[in-house]
Amino acid sequence: MNTEQRARLLTETQETAARLNQLNSFMATDGFPKLETEDKDLLYKQQRVMSKYVQILGKRLKRAGRTFEHASETER
């Protein structure tokens, strides 16, 4: 993987992690429990998939010689 590809992968990872953090933050608000059950279920599924995606991107970065540790907003 060349330098440009690593840079794009890092950017994608950071942006996806930021969106996951935003989703996690929303899910921690008072408004989330007020959503309909189906909407909450879909957001939970989205959260799991996004988390897995960030993990996969992180593994790809590691293989490319870069590290990325995702810390959710609640862990900071």
C-alpha positions in Angstrom: 0.0 0.0 0.0 1.5 3.3 -1.0 1.5 6.5 1.0 -1.5 8.0 -0.7 -3.6 4.8 -0.1 -2.6 4.8 3.6 -3.6 8.4 3.9 -7.0 7.8 2.3 -7.5 4.7 4.6 -6.6 6.8 7.6 -9.0 9.5 6.6 -11.8 7.0 6.0 -11.2 5.4 9.4 -11.2 8.8 11.2 -14.3 9.9 9.5 -16.2 6.7 10.1 -15.1 6.7 13.8 -16.3 10.3 14.1 -19.7 9.3 12.7 -19.8 6.4 15.1 -19.0 8.7 18.0 -21.9 11.0 16.9 -24.3 8.0 16.8 -23.1 6.9 20.2 -23.6 10.4 21.6 -27.1 10.6 20.1 -28.0 7.2 21.6 -27.0 8.5 25.0 -29.4 11.4 24.8 -32.9 11.6 26.4 -34.4 11.6 22.9 -33.2 8.2 21.9 -35.5 6.2 24.3 -38.4 8.2 22.9 -37.9 6.7 19.4 -40.1 3.9 18.1 -38.8 0.5 18.9 -38.1 -0.3 15.2 -36.0 2.9 14.8 -34.0 2.1 18.0 -33.4 -1.5 16.8 -32.2 -0.2 13.4 -29.8 2.3 15.2 -28.5 -0.5 17.4 -27.8 -2.6 14.3 -26.2 0.4 12.6 -24.0 1.0 15.7 -22.8 -2.6 15.7 -22.0 -2.6 12.0 -20.2 0.7 12.1 -18.2 -0.5 15.1 -17.1 -3.6 13.2 -16.3 -1.5 10.1 -14.0 0.8 12.2 -12.3 -2.3 13.6 -11.7 -3.7 10.2 -10.3 -0.4 8.9 -8.1 -0.3 12.0 -6.7 -3.8 11.2 -6.1 -2.7 7.6 -4.2 0.3 8.9 -2.1 -1.9 11.2 -1.2 -4.1 8.3 -0.2 -1.0 6.4 2.1 0.1 9.3 -0.2 2.6 10.9 -2.1 2.3 14.1 -5.5 3.6 15.0 -7.3 3.3 18.3 -11.0 4.2 18.4 -12.2 5.6 21.7 -15.8 6.4 21.9 -17.0 9.7 23.2 -18.0 8.1 26.4 -14.5 6.7 26.9 -12.8 10.1 26.6 
